[in-house]
């Protein structure tokens, strides 16, 4: 089974209705990972694997909209 998000960059509280939702720490980690993925796609010559994002990360579904495929 393959699940695809309807809104690119949106974080899921849980994969299926009725299942346990992810905690806030896991959701924030997902948003940071998505942000680094965007940075990597926009700057392919740089390596962001070890980068540390500090502070609050914006809603990824907003900043992923302009991402090049």
N, C-alpha and C positions, 0 to 999 in steps of 0.2 A: 504494500500500500504506500502510495506517495501522497503526502499532504502538501499543499501549496497555499501560501498566505494570499488572501484576497487583496490586502494592502501591503505592498513591499515595505519592509522595515518595521512593520507592526510587531510588537511583542505579544505573546500569548500568555494569558493568565494560566491556562491549562490547555492541553491538546483536545480533550474531550469534555463535553458538558457533564457535570456530576463528578468528575475526577478532582483530585486535590489540585489546588492552584499553586503556582510557584510563589515562593516568598519574595518579598521586596528586594532582598539582596541578590537573588538569582535573576530577577527581572532587570535590575540595574547592571549586572554583569553582562547580560545579553545585549543591552543597549550600548554598552561600551564596546563590545565585540563588533556590533554592527557599525558603529562609528569608525572603528579602526579599519573595517572592511572597506568602507567608503574612502577613507584616506588612502588606502593601498591602491584602490582602483583609479583614483585621481592622480596618484604619484607612483607609478609602477617602478621607478628606479630606487625607491626607498623601502626599507624593511621596517614595518611597524609591529612585528611580532612581540618585541620586548617593551613596547611603549606602555606607559601608565597614564591613564586618563583620570584626572582629578576633578572633583567638583561634580555638579549635577549634569547629566547628559540629557540633551533635548529629546523629545519624542522622535524616534528613528523614522516613523512613518512620514514625518514632515521633511527631514533632510535627505531621505533616500529617493524622493520623487525625481530629482534631477540627475540621478546617478546614471552614468553611461554603462551600457551593457557590454 
